[in-house]
Amino acid sequence: MSAAERPRRRNEPSGRDGRGRDGRGRGEQSRGRGPEERRGRGGAAGGRVSAARLVAYDVLRDVENRDAYANLALPARIREARLNPRDAALATELAAGTLRGRGRYDRIIELASGRDISEVDSRTRNVLRLGAHQLLGMRTAAHAAVNESVELQRRVANERAAGFVNGVLRAIERADGAAWDARIGETATSADEALADRTSHPAWVLRALRAALQSEGRESELEDLLAADNLAPRVSLALLPGAGIDAETAEALGIDVDRGEATVTASGPSPLGLELRGGDPGRAIDALDAPEGTVRVQDQGSQLAALALSRVRPVAAGERWLDLCAGPGGKTAVLAAEAALGGASLRANEVSEHRAELVSRAVVAHEGDVEIVCRDGRDDGAFGGPDARFDRILIDAPCSGLGALRRRPEARWRKTPEDLPMLTALQGELFDSAVRHLAPGGVIAYVTCSPHLAETRVVVAGALKRHPGLRELDARAVLNAVARDALDLPGPQLGAQLWPHRHGTDGMFVALVAMN
Ligand SMILES: C[S@@+](CC[C@H](N)C(=O)[O-])C[C@H]1O[C@@H](n2cnc3c(N)ncnc32)[C@H](O)[C@@H]1O
């Protein structure tokens, strides 16, 4: 439904947010203006646009026009513009926050302008989104957000629409976020549409997340989950066996990076997990001074998923393990460390050559110990032939990624429900292929970074039906035994669903099945 079609209130909401007297939001009050901002290139009318805003705009364009991933485009653009760390952080917040909040900002732009967002030129749209995020998501000083957006419009888009940008942002600025959310609710055609717009999620994603929570009897957590998707995750590190220190020791060492601005803490659910309190992960890794490749940036849900397989039962020396969909190798690195401890061998397969290359870099701590192959996981070649059998197989399946929305700011706008049939068919085929190569008594861990039931419990149920020799193990009990503290994993199912809002991890699903 277009903006014009939706019911609309006549008067714009009024009221202001809690800005300081100079109109600057908290973030910018403490940050001040850096040299990069002062150096910003002048627009046609001689105004200034900060370098951070130009970088953020370029990233939005890269994502829209070149299908770029924001987490790759951002560092490239930041390097190119030679931003200092403070401006790099500002550019990151501007770009990632705008991408995450896009759905809400688009609706607010529609309400403020009286135009359907699709009728606004794509360059102007991105200028407006960035401006809306500064006004409503960052509490940037209103004059800075509006003036720099107008200059940005002059510089990168259609100069004649600068007045339009000014008018729309001034209208947005006249109300606070809560008033705009109320307005979204009043003009929505359904409660789901209002919630989806307010929390910046496509409605189909919202419904899928609700269904997954419902299956655990926790529908009441939906708004907490949607809010968690809109927060940048804290950086987690995995301290792999072989690093020579455990997480508690690392914390006790008081690792101090970035001149005391950041420390690592032994926190989060994974027993290998460290959390970085601000600062640069590369410097934290260097400061820990562990053997190369034994400290890695990795979500703690991913750590737990790999450990669920390696620790489901004691390892017998000589066991054969396979990581079927290994790229870029995060879980392979955990499995390689665990296999080395227990005397197991590890083969890692990945269909994409580029991602197989990333796997070899990820397992640098166990170079030569991991056999890396590049095949389609549905072919016997991925396993080393039709008769090859493995004691443990990880299927970290290609999936919609709906569990990692906080980490991939643009992902929610890229996926569509139409992607699912292809993905679930592939997931089932990879499962069948793994079952064909599972040794008697062997265990498969089926993992997705999606909580969508069609990709999780339905795929497992289908595999159990097709392969009567398989039985499902209690993955929740295994994860609880592995985790630092007991995990809240409700519901009747044996498969475990981790959640950003509840566990602080990506929304990883883990099921364990064994061959009788
Ligand atoms: C969720 S990712 C795996 C993440 C990885 N386990 C990690 O922790 O870093 C899924 C991977 O499966 C790969 N893939 C997709 N189709 C495949 C297939 N038919 N056979 C094997 N791998 C496949 C993708 O290229 C992607 O690298």
The ligand as a MOL file (V3000), in Angstrom:
LIG
                    3D

  0  0  0     0  0            999 V3000
M  V30 BEGIN CTAB
M  V30 COUNTS 27 29 0 0 0
M  V30 BEGIN ATOM
M  V30 1 C 26.4520 -20.6940 7.0090 0
M  V30 2 S 27.7910 -20.7450 5.9490 0 CHG=1
M  V30 3 C 28.9520 -21.6660 6.8810 0
M  V30 4 C 29.6630 -20.8620 7.9180 0
M  V30 5 C 30.8780 -21.5700 8.4760 0
M  V30 6 N 30.5610 -22.8780 8.9760 0
M  V30 7 C 31.5530 -20.7760 9.5630 0
M  V30 8 O 31.2900 -20.9990 10.7440 0
M  V30 9 O 32.3690 -19.9030 9.2270 0 CHG=-1
M  V30 10 C 27.2890 -21.8780 4.7440 0
M  V30 11 C 28.3450 -22.1960 3.7310 0
M  V30 12 O 27.8340 -23.2310 2.8950 0
M  V30 13 C 28.3580 -23.0560 1.6170 0
M  V30 14 N 27.5450 -23.8420 0.6760 0
M  V30 15 C 26.4680 -23.4660 -0.0280 0
M  V30 16 N 26.0240 -24.4700 -0.7820 0
M  V30 17 C 26.8390 -25.5190 -0.5510 0
M  V30 18 C 26.9100 -26.8190 -1.0490 0
M  V30 19 N 26.0150 -27.2670 -1.9500 0
M  V30 20 N 27.8890 -27.6190 -0.6070 0
M  V30 21 C 28.7900 -27.1870 0.3020 0
M  V30 22 N 28.7880 -25.9450 0.7980 0
M  V30 23 C 27.8100 -25.1160 0.3960 0
M  V30 24 C 28.3150 -21.5610 1.4170 0
M  V30 25 O 29.2110 -21.1730 0.3920 0
M  V30 26 C 28.7140 -21.0660 2.7920 0
M  V30 27 O 30.0930 -20.8520 2.8320 0
M  V30 END ATOM
M  V30 BEGIN BOND
M  V30 1 1 1 2
M  V30 2 1 2 3
M  V30 3 1 2 10
M  V30 4 1 3 4
M  V30 5 1 4 5
M  V30 6 1 5 6
M  V30 7 1 5 7
M  V30 8 2 7 8
M  V30 9 1 7 9
M  V30 10 1 10 11
M  V30 11 1 11 12
M  V30 12 1 11 26
M  V30 13 1 12 13
M  V30 14 1 13 14
M  V30 15 1 13 24
M  V30 16 1 14 15
M  V30 17 1 14 23
M  V30 18 2 15 16
M  V30 19 1 16 17
M  V30 20 1 17 18
M  V30 21 2 17 23
M  V30 22 1 18 19
M  V30 23 2 18 20
M  V30 24 1 20 21
M  V30 25 2 21 22
M  V30 26 1 22 23
M  V30 27 1 24 25
M  V30 28 1 24 26
M  V30 29 1 26 27
M  V30 END BOND
M  V30 END CTAB
M  END
